[in-house]
Amino acid sequence: MPSVYIKTYGCQMNERDSEAVAAQLVAHGYTLAKSEHVADVVILNTCSVRDNAEKSALGKMSAMIGLGRKARPGQFFGFMGCMAQSRGKELIDRLPDVDLVLGTQKFHRAAEYIDDLIAGRRNKIVDTDAETGSESTIREHLFSDSRKASVTGFVSIMQGCNQYCTFCIVPYTRGEERSRPVLEIVDECQQLVSGGVREITLLGQIVTSYGKHDIPKLNGKTAFVQLIEAVHEIEGLNRIRFTSPHPKGYGDDLVEAYARLPKLAAHAHLPLQSGSDRVLKLMHRGYDRKRYLEIIRKLRAACPDIGITSDIIVGFPGETEEDFEQTLSLCREVEFDNAFLFKYSARRDTPAASMPDQLPESLIEERHARLLGLINEIGARKYDAFVQQLVRILVEGTSKKNSARMMGRTSCNKIVLFDGAERHRGQIMDVRITRVGSFTLYGDPAIVNL
Ligand code: SAM
C-alpha cells in the first residue's frame, strides 16, 4: 500500500488534525512513512497565524518537489489546513506540482481524494468548501503499539472562531464556531482512557466558547464548564487541560471549577495580547486591563498554586512606547510563569493589516527582546522557587532531548525531568526538585505510586 508522510506546522489543533488524517489513512490501508524521502504521498499541514509559518511551509514544499520529482517520480504532494483554506487554488498556480489542496472543513475526505489521485481518476484536487458537521469528523486517533502507551490525549471539541480579533486570520480560515455534542466528546475521551491515556486536553480555537450557540447555561454554568464536568466523571482519567481559551471565557463558573474539580489541572493560559487598554480596544479583544487583572486575582484565590501563562503580541499597528510600557507593567504585576511572545505579523484580509502606523521591523525586534528579557527574568524567579519542593507529576514518557531521562508534568504545567525508567510512564509520582533549567525543573523521585 502507498505510504504517507504528514508534516505539521503550528498549534496543537493542527497536530490533532494531522493525527486524525493519519488515522483515517491508516484505516484505508495506507502506511505511515518516517520522512518525506521515503513517502509516496507527502502532506504539509499548514498554519497561517503568522507570515513566517506560511513562508516555511511554501519553502519546504518547493524544496521537496524539487527533490521529490527527481528522486521519486510518482510522488504526490498536498497542502492541508489553514493556508490551504485561505489560498486554495492559488497554491497550485504557484507550485504546479502540488496535487491536493485540502481546506479545514475537508480533512475527512483525505483518503478518498488521495485514492483518486493515485488511481488517476482525478488530476488536481482543490476542496475548500464549507461542510456542515465537519467539526465532528476530527475524531479518529492513532492506536499503533506506541500510541497505546500514550499518557496524554488531545480531543478536538469545536471548530472555528467568532471573536474576529483585528490581527487574526483564524475566523477566515476556520469559519464560524461549531461545537460537537457533549456525549460524542465524552465517548471519545472514554475510548482514549480505555487505551491508557491519563490526561486529556480539550482543544478549540477559543475552547471556552464551546457550545455557546447551542447548549444553554445550566445552574449558571456555561456549556464549557458542563463539558468539563462530564469529562471529569470518566474513571481512570487523572487530569483535564484545555487550550486555547480566551479571557472572556473565564467567568466565575470556570474560575470556581478550579477549586471544585480535582482533575482540572491547575493551569490557566490566558492570552493577554497587550497590556494597553487602547491597543486591546483596537485589537477587538473584549476585555480591558482591569478585567484581566480581576480574572487573575480570582483564579489565584480559587487555586493558589495555579500556573498562569499567556500569549502577547508585540508591535501591533500604532503601539506607542507608552502602550508597550503598559504591557511590561502588566507582566510585572501578574508575574506570568511563562508567555509566548509573538512579533505582530500583518495577515491579509484582517482589519489590522490596513491600519495606519504599521511599526518598523527593527522596533518590533527591539520591544520583543525587552519583553522576552522580562518574561525570562520573572520565569526564572518563579521556577527557582520550586527548588527543594516536593511536586506531584504525571510521567508522560522519555525526555525529548535525552532518552535516558523521563519527563513528567506538574498540574501547574511545569516540565520535570528525572532519572527514571520506562516503568514510570503513566505513573503519578512525587519528585523533589533539585535544580532548575530554562523553564524546566530537574527532580529526584520520591516514588509514591497512587
Ligand atoms: N484563543 C487565543 C486568543 O485568545 O487570542 C487565540 C489563539 S491564536 C491561534 C495563537 C496566538 O497567535 C494568539 O494568541 C496571538 O498571540 C498569536 N497571533 C495571532 N495572530 C497573530 C498575528 N497576526 N501576529 C502575531 N501573532 C499573532
Residues whose N, C-alpha, C, O or C-beta is under 5 A from the ligand:
A	BS01	SAM	V49 F167 C168 Q205 I206 S244 P245 H246 P271 D311 I312 I313 F342 K343 Y344 S345 R347
